[in-house]
Amino acid sequence: MNKHLTNQSLTNQSLRPEPVPLIDLAAQRRRLGKSVDEAVSRVLAHCQFINGPEVAQLEAELAAFSGAKHVVTCASGTDALLMVLMAKGVGRGDAVFCPSFTFCATGEAVALTGATPVFVDVDETTFNMDPGSLTRGIATATKSGLKPRAVIPVDLFGQSADHDAIAGIAEAEGLFVLDDAAQSFGATYKNRRIGALAPATATSFFPAKPLGCYGDGGAVLTDDAELAQVMRSVRVHGEGRDKYDCVRIGLNGRLDTIQAAVLLEKLKIFSEEIVARERVARRYSAGLADVAVVPKLAPGTTSVWAQYTIRLAPGARDAFAATLKSQGIPTAIYYPIPLHRQEPYRRFPVAEGGAPVSERLAEEVISLPMHGYLDETTQDRVIEAARQALTR
Ligand SMILES: Cc1ncc(COP(=O)(O)O)c(C=O)c1O
């Protein structure tokens, strides 16, 4: 290669800022070091890859952490939602209320049971289910001849939904509440941990979640012993007395032992990581509040900051993302299309009044790098780049 070109490309490279990861799993991996390698090695030694002792230990530790009486781990957050709906016998003719501003798995689990997801709008400030829209959604479902059966509030981006308001409506209308806490395990609502707020809570251990494993994983948390028992059967093909006694239609929904072993190690540092995420969020908000709409926590809630998501003026997002990208700072859009506008979900009802907030948020939100290992220098780089992009 030409010597001049080599020098030039080296110079350019040294000028290019180091790319910032959106979520830095490698930094966490370095911190965990040998402990996670040894945990996996123990499973490789005992060879109980399915339902090994780590699975029961993890379920006990997740119960102790959250305050839920029973924890049933499973293969993903989607299976966690599905297992609850299957165990409750939700199906054709039933309406299940979901926010439209969420990941598709929330509505997908409902549709897979044969029930009808009815989309509800979200609150402008918290991005979580709007109780007023839920009430309108119940009226919409009833008018269409559906039976209102359940509601799935989502604790979006790590902040818990308004569980008291939703529980009040659910009780009056006879709805079962399934909390979709895929993004919020570890957060609190009025000093109670997620997992002990609704009759059933589903969470995800997808690697990018605040508590993630090294593959797919999930869990259901509940105080209801009977529900937990039915879910244990649903999780293994609807098994009864033993695995060749089939008493219901189920799934192959188990969590791998290796993933349980990884999660046991990660759970040990999870509380510290939540504090570190909070610190990042506070610094971002202090640095950006005068140039963007920064996240706001409702009184009595904490967040685990699965995402740090700001809102920009309509039309500003693409240029903002491009400017940050040119400085090695990635951004992400959760979610660019609300669920009621996604092709497979368009045929399902939307609460009276529509979901205008979900539609606006889909056009205006953008998420910044967020994890517990983001040092202050990097935080400042993100803040500076965002400020430049928004004030030029
Ligand atoms: C709100 C929400 N619900 C459900 C899920 C599904 O979780 P999983 O990917 O573990 O199936 C996710 C995961 O991204 C999510 O964000």
The ligand as a Tripos MOL2 file, in Angstrom:
@<TRIPOS>MOLECULE
LIG
   16    16     1     0     0
SMALL
NO_CHARGES

@<TRIPOS>ATOM
      1 C1        -42.5860   -4.5240   26.0730 C.3       1 LIG1
      2 C2        -42.0680   -5.8660   25.6630 C.ar      1 LIG1
      3 N1        -42.8680   -6.9280   25.7840 N.ar      1 LIG1
      4 C3        -42.4490   -8.1600   25.4670 C.ar      1 LIG1
      5 C4        -41.1820   -8.3850   24.9970 C.ar      1 LIG1
      6 C5        -40.7970   -9.7710   24.5920 C.3       1 LIG1
      7 O1        -39.6790  -10.2580   25.2280 O.3       1 LIG1
      8 P1        -38.7400  -11.3690   24.5250 P.3       1 LIG1
      9 O2        -37.9500  -10.6810   23.4730 O.co2     1 LIG1
     10 O3        -37.9070  -11.8880   25.6460 O.co2     1 LIG1
     11 O4        -39.6390  -12.4040   23.9660 O.co2     1 LIG1
     12 C6        -40.2990   -7.3190   24.8700 C.ar      1 LIG1
     13 C7        -38.9200   -7.5440   24.4010 C.2       1 LIG1
     14 O5        -38.3230   -6.8300   23.6840 O.2       1 LIG1
     15 C8        -40.7430   -6.0090   25.2060 C.ar      1 LIG1
     16 O6        -39.9430   -4.9520   25.1120 O.3       1 LIG1
@<TRIPOS>BOND
     1     1     2 1
     2     2     3 ar
     3     2    15 ar
     4     3     4 ar
     5     4     5 ar
     6     5     6 1
     7     5    12 ar
     8     6     7 1
     9     7     8 1
    10     8     9 2
    11     8    10 1
    12     8    11 1
    13    12    13 1
    14    12    15 ar
    15    13    14 2
    16    15    16 1
@<TRIPOS>SUBSTRUCTURE
     1 LIG1         1 GROUP 0 **** ****
